[in-house]
Amino acid sequence: MCQTSSCKIPLLPNGAINTQLIENSKAYDAISDLYDFEYPHALPVETTFWAHMIERFGGPALELAVGSGRIALELSQRGHQIDGIDSSQSMLNIAKEKLKKVSNAQQGRINLYKANMESFLLNRQYGVIYAPFNAFLLLPHGKSASQCLESCQIHLRKNGRLLIDVFAMNHTDTLPDNETIKYVDRHQKSGAKIERERIYTYDPVTRSGNSLITYTLHPKDGPAFTRSYEYRLYLYTQAQLELCIQNSGFVIEEVIENYRQPESTEDSSVFVCRY
């Protein structure tokens, strides 16, 4: 799908995104070096929240969709033992490069594994398994979501907790949207200025929100070029997600609302689940 300077996005004849060809497990491989322009670091309130959850329920902790290590690195710096899985080797490589810049003691508190959320198998059990920042929504409804929850059950120790951080679907998520952002920082390797365009559509058949992201890089010397990727989030109302979790055998103990505010205006709910 990806070519040297850009990733061609498969479209239907009417110009809509062909959602049947979107593969979330590979989406971030093409732009791993650009991901941190979107989310350069964990917000202090995020780090504090997840650290509190680990202290509350006990470690070690496993992060699903650890990506470039944005949250895991901050938690390990606070002394927590964090394992992380991700389906993208390119994203894990970014995280490993970051690890080289921290102390040996902190490096010893992080383990990174290439694995899919729905079918991971590690030789360890955890006091906390957490899926931050809508990671659970990357899984298709039905079998994939259920398999992920089953894998979490296997890896939770007695009295451990699964924490799922998502936003609840509402009417605005069914509306198309388009936004463009110009970043102040330059690309770390090329020095290029970067613009990012996001085209959002909703697919009622799969009940998913589909995002086509195009980065335009403006090098100091030479013509501008683009790199694109797409991903989709499988959306739930709060009632639908509660049913999904409960049907897999978990008990929802509490729902923590909007823990990232006021540092972020994005809505979120953390489902605290016991098996």
Salt bridges, closest charged atoms under 4 A:
ASP33 OD2 - HIS187 NE2 2.66
ASP33 OD1 - ARG227 NH2 2.64
ASP36 OD2 - LYS98 NZ 2.78
GLU38 OE2 - ARG196 NE 2.55
GLU46 OE1 - ARG70 NH1 2.80
GLU55 OE2 - HIS80 NE2 3.46
ASP83 OD2 - ARG124 NH1 3.16
GLU97 OE2 - LYS100 NZ 2.92
ASP165 OD2 - ARG260 NH1 3.07
ASP177 OD2 - ARG198 NH1 3.81
GLU179 OE2 - ARG196 NH1 2.94
GLU195 OE2 - HIS218 NE2 3.63
GLU253 OE1 - ARG161 NE 2.69
GLU253 OE2 - ARG274 NE 2.84
GLU254 OE2 - ARG56 NH2 2.56
GLU266 OE1 - ARG260 NH2 3.77
